[in-house]
């Protein structure tokens, strides 16, 4: 795994304290794994999160199968030491987020 300095060099966003809640759109099939392992970047570098529910719904709609929107306690995750990056008005990136900080 890359260290924080290396991660920051690859990020276009700004390391920043997130809003209290962010959303993640996924499928019911992926959720089965997420509920045990937490949100992971998988083949990407970071977990992609949306500031608005509507954006997460659009992201979820890109996938096949039943849609699930996860509500992430982003501020609590930040306080627990998880790094977040502000990307733009609708998108944040984060390190892996444990199950305890997610709500379906």
FIPA-477904 format. One record per residue (C-alpha): residue in one letter; x, y, z; residue number from 1. Coordinates in steps of 0.02 Angstrom, whole numbers, plus 32768, in hexadecimal, padded with zeros to 4 digits. Layout:
BEGIN
KEDREN   residu      X      Y      Z   num
KEDREN        A      X      Y      Z   NUM
...
END
This chain:
BEGIN
KEDREN   residu      X      Y      Z   num
KEDREN        X   8000   8000   8000     1
KEDREN        X   803D   80AE   7FD9     2
KEDREN        X   806A   8122   8068     3
KEDREN        X   8007   81C2   8082     4
KEDREN        X   8084   8232   8027     5
KEDREN        X   807E   81C2   7F8E     6
KEDREN        X   7FC1   81C0   7F94     7
KEDREN        X   7FB9   827D   7F9C     8
KEDREN        X   802A   828A   7F03     9
KEDREN        X   7FAB   8224   7EA0    10
KEDREN        X   7F13   8284   7EDD    11
KEDREN        X   7ECE   8317   7E7F    12
KEDREN        X   7E5C   8340   7F10    13
KEDREN        X   7E81   8399   7FB3    14
KEDREN        X   7E96   8339   8056    15
KEDREN        X   7E07   8384   80BA    16
KEDREN        X   7D8C   8363   8146    17
KEDREN        X   7CEC   8320   80F3    18
KEDREN        X   7C38   834E   8116    19
KEDREN        X   7BDD   82E8   8199    20
KEDREN        X   7B8C   8271   811C    21
KEDREN        X   7BC0   8234   806E    22
KEDREN        X   7B6E   81B1   7FFD    23
KEDREN        X   7BAB   811D   7F98    24
KEDREN        X   7B46   80CD   7F0C    25
KEDREN        X   7B5E   8013   7EED    26
KEDREN        X   7AFF   7F72   7EC9    27
KEDREN        X   7AA8   7EF7   7F3D    28
KEDREN        X   7B29   7E74   7F0A    29
KEDREN        X   7BBD   7EE5   7F37    30
KEDREN        X   7B65   7F16   7FD8    31
KEDREN        X   7B69   7E62   8013    32
KEDREN        X   7C27   7E6F   8016    33
KEDREN        X   7C2C   7F22   8055    34
KEDREN        X   7BC4   7EF8   80EF    35
KEDREN        X   7C4D   7E80   8128    36
KEDREN        X   7CEC   7ED2   80E6    37
KEDREN        X   7CC0   7F8B   80E2    38
KEDREN        X   7CD0   7FFF   804E    39
KEDREN        X   7D72   7FDD   7FF1    40
KEDREN        X   7DBD   8030   7F58    41
KEDREN        X   7DC0   7F85   7F01    42
KEDREN        X   7E19   7FA2   7E59    43
KEDREN        X   7E21   805F   7E76    44
KEDREN        X   7E93   80C2   7EE9    45
KEDREN        X   7E08   8109   7F55    46
KEDREN        X   7D51   80F6   7F84    47
KEDREN        X   7CE7   8172   7F22    48
KEDREN        X   7C5F   81CA   7F85    49
KEDREN        X   7BD9   8248   7F58    50
KEDREN        X   7BA2   82E0   7FBA    51
KEDREN        X   7AEF   82D0   7F78    52
KEDREN        X   7A7B   823B   7F7D    53
KEDREN        X   7A46   825D   7EC9    54
KEDREN        X   7AF9   824C   7E8A    55
KEDREN        X   7B10   81A7   7EE5    56
KEDREN        X   7A6E   8169   7E95    57
KEDREN        X   7AB3   8195   7DE8    58
KEDREN        X   7B54   8137   7E0F    59
KEDREN        X   7AF2   809F   7E4C    60
KEDREN        X   7A88   80A2   7DAE    61
KEDREN        X   7B25   8085   7D45    62
KEDREN        X   7B34   7FD6   7D8F    63
KEDREN        X   7ACC   7F3C   7D67    64
KEDREN        X   7A5D   7EF2   7DED    65
KEDREN        X   79FC   7F37   7E80    66
KEDREN        X   7A3B   7FE0   7EBC    67
KEDREN        X   7A75   800C   7F6C    68
KEDREN        X   7AA4   80B6   7FB0    69
KEDREN        X   7B16   80B7   8047    70
KEDREN        X   7B17   8148   80BF    71
KEDREN        X   7BC7   8161   8104    72
KEDREN        X   7BEB   81B6   81AA    73
KEDREN        X   7C79   8217   8158    74
KEDREN        X   7C9F   8290   81E5    75
KEDREN        X   7CA7   8202   8262    76
KEDREN        X   7D1B   81A4   81EB    77
KEDREN        X   7D8A   823F   81DC    78
KEDREN        X   7D91   824A   829A    79
KEDREN        X   7DC3   8192   829D    80
KEDREN        X   7E59   81B8   822C    81
KEDREN        X   7E16   8190   817F    82
KEDREN        X   7E52   820A   80FB    83
KEDREN        X   7DDA   8263   8085    84
KEDREN        X   7DFE   82CA   7FEB    85
KEDREN        X   7D8C   8350   7FA6    86
KEDREN        X   7D85   8337   7EE9    87
KEDREN        X   7CF9   83AB   7EAE    88
KEDREN        X   7C4C   83E9   7EDE    89
KEDREN        X   7C01   833A   7ED5    90
KEDREN        X   7C90   82BF   7EF4    91
KEDREN        X   7D02   828E   7F83    92
KEDREN        X   7D83   8203   7F88    93
KEDREN        X   7DB1   81A2   8025    94
KEDREN        X   7E19   8114   8065    95
KEDREN        X   7DC0   8072   8091    96
KEDREN        X   7D2C   808D   8105    97
KEDREN        X   7D01   8009   8188    98
KEDREN        X   7C54   7FC0   8198    99
KEDREN        X   7C38   8017   823F   100
KEDREN        X   7C37   80C0   81E8   101
KEDREN        X   7BB2   8094   8166   102
KEDREN        X   7AF6   8097   8169   103
KEDREN        X   7A8A   8046   80E2   104
END
